[in-house]
Amino acid sequence: MREARRGLAETLSHIDSLLGDGRSREDVLDVGRLSLDSGVPREVVETLLEGGEPPAEDITDRIVRRFGHLRETRLRPDGSRHSYEEIAAAFGASRASLSNLLNSRRRTAGRGAEQRPGRSGGPLASTQAGIETFYFGQPNGWLSAEPETALDDALQPVLRGLEEQAADPMARLRHAHGLRRLAARAPQLAEEEIQLVTDWIDTILERRRAQDARGAQGAQGAQGADGEQGAQGQGVRRPGGQRAQDQGAPTPGADAPPRDVR
């Protein structure tokens, strides 16, 4: 369990390190898709992404629930569910073996306590493997995997995609800057030239952000100075009854920050 949590935490940390450009996890992680791929309920996926712990779940309950999840989400081309007979026949089992899995809780006579079959029991293990193979080759252990492990596996395609973007300067043009038209012409450029263009855009954007920040600070300072000088000039009138500005009061636009002329 501890190793599963550590693995998930490392994957999420790696994803965070590859986001950059003001993006957040919400921009790249689809909770609904992760739930579909992992078989982990949506609310549990959200809990795990926030660093929380999943609720306790009996392993047999988990297997049965995920089997139901597969039947509900991996449908026939006509939109109907695969039958138990069809699934069982695909790996040489009987419908009864699936029924035994789905009805695997047995009460001990005279005690009333529930007993669960072991994870590695022969018929149950082979039935799990057959179900996983039938449903588009789900990896071995998918039905019984801990939530952290299942979610970690579902996150790997997202992580690979981010790694490819980070290594591909043309992907940075498309995804980070949205310059699809320029990126479409990129095959005409050598890889080092694409990298040069991308870095140049990064530099310009960073310079523009810094200039905007300085301009905002300058505007705030100018407004404060205008307020003080305007208060000092109140009550001064020219001959003829017209109100005049004090000497030294700024003329309109005098204190505005210089425009960026390039």
Secondary structure, 3 states (H helix, E strand, C coil): CHHHHHHHHHHHHHHHHHHCCCCCHHHHCCHHHHHHHHCCCHHHHHHHHCCCCCCCCCHHHHHHHHHHHHHHHCCCCCCCCCCHHHHHHHCCCCHHHHHHHHCCCEECCCCCCEECCCCCCHHHHHHHHHHHHHCCCCCCCCCCCCHHHHHHHHHHHHHHHHHHHHHCHHHHHHHHCCCHHHHHCHHHCCHHHHHHHHHHHHHHHHHHHHHHHHHHHHHHHHHHHHHHHHHHCCCCECCCCCECCCCCCCCCCCCCCCCCCC
